[in-house]
Amino acid sequence: MKKLIIASTSTLHGGEYLDYLLPTLENHFKNCDTIIFIPYARPGGMTHDEYTERVAIAFSKINKKIIGLHTFGNPIEAIENAEGIFTGGGNTFLLVTQLYENDVMQTLSNVIESGTPYLGSSAGSNITGISMQTTNDMPIIYPPSFKTLGAIPFNLNPHYLDPNLQSKHMGETRETRIKEFHAFKTTPVLGLREGSWLDVKGEKILLKGNLTARLFRQNQVPEEINPETDLAFLGN
């Protein structure tokens, strides 16, 4: 049975890294002593070691040990044997490129399907969808494919922002960008606001947090999805 926590962000304004999710993560990873961390997205260009240390400090608060995937000689074997897995945020193009270049994308999909607990935030959440094509990130590197894990039957737009009606900025909104995607693709897209996450247990995909999420489907008016809604219907 699939077990995923798919978070819009790792850090809320004024909070520490992952603090708002720690009670949820303590339960999610309750049967894990050690969690494999995938640092490939490298936010701000930080090193794999620096990123892993940041994550290790956060997880120490719930008595979990973090080991970076980059420290293993055989990353495929490490993923196959992982008790739990966390993929952090950063640049989705870089993350997806590294997953393919290290030949772990399919392995990661397999272990998630078989029930290894998975946590994703931001870029690590983007890859749980059908493709990475609704990311907000700059294309700093060219991945071998835009296809991602397909652990959920739709795409995500983490850090979703509503239009600011007071702003004088006349550029494209997130909604406009998603409509551009739907000019070519039929995949539903969920705009996941900060502080929201998806709790996936088997076929159930529950929206968690205090905020609604915005659902976009091709040729349909966007709609607000309430917390505790099961989004599994998007796979029908």
C-alpha positions in Angstrom: 0.0 0.0 0.0 1.4 3.4 -1.0 2.3 5.7 1.9 3.2 9.3 0.8 3.2 12.7 2.4 3.4 15.3 -0.5 4.0 18.8 0.9 3.8 22.1 -0.9 6.8 23.4 1.1 9.3 22.4 3.7 9.2 25.7 5.6 6.4 28.1 6.5 7.0 31.8 7.0 8.5 32.4 10.5 9.0 28.7 11.1 11.9 26.2 11.1 12.6 23.6 8.5 9.8 21.0 8.5 8.6 22.0 11.9 4.9 22.4 10.9 5.0 18.8 9.5 7.0 17.0 12.3 4.0 15.6 14.1 2.7 14.1 10.9 6.1 12.8 9.9 6.7 11.2 13.3 3.6 9.0 12.6 4.4 8.6 8.9 7.9 7.3 9.6 7.0 5.5 12.9 8.4 2.2 11.7 11.6 3.7 10.3 14.8 4.3 12.3 16.8 5.5 9.2 15.5 7.6 6.3 17.3 7.9 2.9 17.4 11.6 1.9 17.6 12.4 -1.8 19.5 15.8 -2.0 19.7 16.1 -5.8 17.5 19.2 -6.1 20.2 21.3 -4.3 18.3 24.5 -3.4 20.4 27.6 -3.9 23.2 25.4 -5.3 24.2 24.1 -1.8 26.2 20.9 -1.7 24.7 17.5 -1.1 26.4 17.3 2.2 25.1 20.7 3.3 21.6 19.8 2.4 21.7 16.5 4.1 22.9 18.0 7.3 20.1 20.5 7.3 17.6 17.7 6.9 19.3 15.6 9.6 19.0 18.4 12.1 15.2 18.6 11.5 14.7 14.9 11.7 16.7 14.6 14.9 13.8 16.3 16.6 11.7 13.1 16.0 14.7 10.8 16.6 15.2 9.7 13.0 18.6 9.2 11.4 19.1 10.7 7.9 21.6 9.3 5.3 22.1 11.1 2.0 21.6 9.0 -1.1 24.7 10.5 -2.6 26.9 8.7 0.0 26.0 5.3 -1.4 28.1 3.6 -4.0 25.0 1.9 -5.4 22.0 4.3 -5.2 19.6 1.7 -6.7 20.4 -0.8 -4.0 20.1 2.0 -1.3 16.6 2.9 -2.5 15.5 -0.8 -2.7 16.6 -1.3 0.9 15.4 2.0 2.4 13.1 2.0 5.4 11.8 5.4 4.4 12.6 8.1 1.8 12.6 11.9 1.7 13.2 14.0 -1.5 13.7 17.6 -0.7 12.9 20.8 -2.6 15.1 22.9 -4.9 15.2 22.8 -8.6 13.0 20.1 -10.2 14.9 20.1 -13.5 18.1 19.3 -11.6 16.4 16.7 -9.4 14.8 14.8 -12.3 18.0 14.9 -14.3 19.9 13.4 -11.4 17.3 10.7 -10.8 17.6 9.6 -14.4 21.3 9.9 -14.6 21.7 7.7 -11.5 19.1 5.3 -12.9 16.9 5.5 -9.8 13.6 7.0 -11.1 12.0 3.6 -11.8 13.4 2.0 -8.7 12.0 4.9 -6.6 8.6 4.4 -8.3 8.7 0.7 -7.6 9.5 1.0 -3.8 6.8 3.7 -3.4 4.3 1.4 -5.0 5.3 -1.4 -2.7 4.7 0.7 0.4 8.0 2.3 1.4 7.0 5.5 3.2 7.9 8.6 1.1 8.0 12.3 1.9 8.3 14.9 -0.8 8.4 18.7 -0.5 8.4 21.2 -3.3 10.5 19.6 -6.1 10.3 16.3 -4.2 6.5 16.7 -4.5 6.5 17.7 -8.1 8.0 14.3 -9.0 5.2 12.4 -7.5 2.9 13.5 -10.3 2.6 12.2 -13.9 5.2 14.7 -15.1 7.3 17.6 -13.9 5.8 20.0 -16.5 3.9 22.2 -14.0 6.9 23.1 -11.9 7.7 26.7 -11.1 11.5 26.2 -11.5 13.9 27.5 -14.1 15.1 25.0 -16.7 18.8 25.2 -15.6 19.5 21.7 -17.0 17.8 19.5 -19.5 16.5 16.2 -18.1 16.3 13.0 -20.2 12.5 13.0 -19.8 9.8 15.1 -18.1 8.0 11.9 -17.0 8.1 11.4 -13.3 6.9 8.9 -10.7 3.2 8.9 -11.4 2.4 8.0 -7.8 -0.6 10.2 -8.0 -2.9 10.5 -11.1 -2.4 14.2 -11.7 0.3 16.9 -11.6 1.1 19.4 -8.9 1.9 23.1 -8.7 3.5 23.5 -5.3 3.8 26.9 -3.7 0.6 27.9 -5.6 -0.1 31.6 -5.4 -3.4 33.4 -6.0 -3.3 36.5 -8.1 -2.6 39.6 -6.0 -5.2 42.1 -7.0 -3.3 45.0 -5.3 -0.1 44.3 -7.3 0.9 46.5 -10.3 2.8 43.5 -11.8 1.2 42.6 -15.1 3.0 39.4 -15.8 1.5 35.9 -15.9 -0.2 34.4 -12.9 0.2 30.8 -11.8 -3.3 30.2 -13.1 -2.3 31.6 -16.5 0.7 29.3 -16.6 -1.4 26.3 -15.8 -3.8 27.2 -18.5 -0.9 27.3 -21.0 -0.1 23.7 -19.9 -3.7 22.7 -20.6 -3.5 24.1 -24.1 -1.4 21.0 -24.8 -2.0 18.5 -22.0 -5.1 17.0 -20.4 -3.5 16.0 -17.1 -5.3 17.7 -14.1 -3.2 20.0 -12.0 -3.6 20.7 -8.3 -2.4 24.1 -7.1 -1.1 23.3 -3.6 -0.9 26.3 -1.3 1.8 26.8 1.4 1.1 24.8 4.5 -1.0 22.2 2.6 0.0 18.6 1.9 -1.5 15.4 0.4 -1.7 12.2 2.6 -1.6 9.2 0.3 -2.6 5.8 1.7 -3.2 3.2 -0.9 -5.6 4.7 -3.4 -6.8 7.5 -1.0 -5.3 10.9 -1.6 -6.5 13.3 1.1 -5.8 17.0 1.1 -4.5 18.1 4.5 -3.9 21.4 6.2 -6.2 24.4 6.8 -6.4 25.7 3.3 -8.2 24.8 0.1 -6.3 23.7 -3.0 -7.1 24.9 -6.5 -7.9 22.2 -9.1 -7.4 22.9 -12.8 -8.7 20.6 -15.5 -8.6 21.2 -19.2 -11.5 23.2 -20.6 -13.1 23.5 -17.1 -13.5 26.3 -14.6 -11.0 26.0 -11.8 -12.5 24.8 -8.5 -11.5 25.0 -4.8 -11.0 21.7 -3.1 -11.6 21.5 0.6 -9.4 19.9 3.2 -10.1 16.2 3.8 -11.3 15.8 0.2 -10.2 12.5 -1.4 -8.6 13.3 -4.8 -8.5 9.7 -6.0 -11.4 10.6 -8.3 -8.9 12.3 -10.6 -7.6 8.9 -11.6 -10.9 7.8 -13.0 
